[in-house]
Amino acid sequence: NTMVIKLYFSPPSPPCRSVLMTLNALGLEYEIVEVNIFVGAHLEPDYLAINPRGKVPALHDGEYKITESNSAAIACYLCNKYEKDSENRLYPTCPQARGKVDQLLYAFENIYDVGFSYMNVPGVVFGNTLIAHEKLDEWKKSIRLAETFLGDKKFLASDHVTLADFFGCAIFLLLEVGLDFDFSEYPKLKAWLARVKALKYFSKTNDEGSKIFSKIYRDGLAKNKAAAEAK
Ligand SMILES: N[C@@H](CCC(=O)N[C@@H](CS)C(=O)NCC(=O)O)C(=O)O
C-alpha cells in the first residue's frame, strides 16, 4: 500500500508524541518507524535523507514527505488533509479561530524552550551537568504566561481541545515526569493538564514515552550529582 502514513518516531521525544497524539485523535492508521536517537540513528545518512535537520519526528504520507513538529507543520498538515468538518476541529478552518491556535503554537514553541533549558535535558541526559536552577524564574514567568493564555477556558484556544493543547502540554508533562515539578501554585494550569490527560487517546500516546523519559532523565541527574559530589 503506497498510501500508508509512516511516522519516524522516538517514544520519549515530546514533539514526536504531540504528532502521534494528532494521529490518534484523528483516528488515522499509521506505521511507526522507530529512530533510536540515543545511538545517533537520526544522524545517519539514511535518516538525514528523510530529515536533513536530523530531528525526529518526520512523516511520510504515501509519496508526500514532511518534517518540523514543534512548529506543528506536520500536525497542521494532517488536520488539513484528514480532519472532518465540525465545530470542534483540532485545527479550525475559520481564520479567527485558526489564528488563535497558530498564535498559541508559536508561543508554546518558546515556552517549551524555556522549560527545556531549565531542565537542561541534553546536559543531564547526554552530558554531565545538572538542572539550570538560575533559569527557574524565567520558567515560572512562562508558566504564568501559559495560565494567562488559558484564562477561564477549558482548553488553551477554546472550550474544546485543539492542536495547541497537544503541543502546549508537552513541556509541563516533561517537568512532571522528569522532576515531579509541582504545579499547585497554578491551579488553572493544573486543571487544564488534568483535562488533557483525561483525553481518551492520551495514555496510548504518552505512557511509554513518559516512562522512558522519566528514567533516562532521573538516571542522568543521579549520575551527574554523584559525579559532582565526588569531585
Ligand atoms: N522543531 C523540531 C523539533 C524536533 C526535535 O527537537 N526533536 C528532538 C527530539 S525531542 C531531536 O530529534 N533531537 C535530536 C538532535 O537534536 O540531535 C523539528 O520538528 O524539526
PDBQT file of the ligand as one rigid body, heavy atoms in Angstrom, charges set to zero:
ROOT
HETATM    1  N1  LIG A 301      11.184  21.709  15.670  1.00  0.00    +0.000 N 
HETATM    2  C1  LIG A 301      11.936  20.477  15.634  1.00  0.00    +0.000 C 
HETATM    3  C2  LIG A 301      11.753  19.704  16.915  1.00  0.00    +0.000 C 
HETATM    4  C3  LIG A 301      12.226  18.293  16.876  1.00  0.00    +0.000 C 
HETATM    5  C4  LIG A 301      13.245  17.941  17.943  1.00  0.00    +0.000 C 
HETATM    6  O1  LIG A 301      13.853  18.809  18.572  1.00  0.00    +0.000 OA
HETATM    7  N2  LIG A 301      13.478  16.627  18.138  1.00  0.00    +0.000 N 
HETATM    8  C5  LIG A 301      14.479  16.155  19.061  1.00  0.00    +0.000 C 
HETATM    9  C6  LIG A 301      13.915  15.076  19.966  1.00  0.00    +0.000 C 
HETATM   10  S1  LIG A 301      12.813  15.764  21.158  1.00  0.00    +0.000 SA
HETATM   11  C7  LIG A 301      15.608  15.530  18.269  1.00  0.00    +0.000 C 
HETATM   12  O2  LIG A 301      15.409  14.961  17.219  1.00  0.00    +0.000 OA
HETATM   13  N3  LIG A 301      16.829  15.627  18.799  1.00  0.00    +0.000 N 
HETATM   14  C8  LIG A 301      17.982  15.032  18.234  1.00  0.00    +0.000 C 
HETATM   15  C9  LIG A 301      19.075  16.027  17.984  1.00  0.00    +0.000 C 
HETATM   16  O3  LIG A 301      18.801  17.236  18.005  1.00  0.00    +0.000 OA
HETATM   17  O4  LIG A 301      20.213  15.585  17.790  1.00  0.00    +0.000 OA
HETATM   18  C10 LIG A 301      11.547  19.675  14.411  1.00  0.00    +0.000 C 
HETATM   19  O5  LIG A 301      10.500  19.071  14.362  1.00  0.00    +0.000 OA
HETATM   20  O6  LIG A 301      12.323  19.693  13.472  1.00  0.00    +0.000 OA
ENDROOT
TORSDOF 0
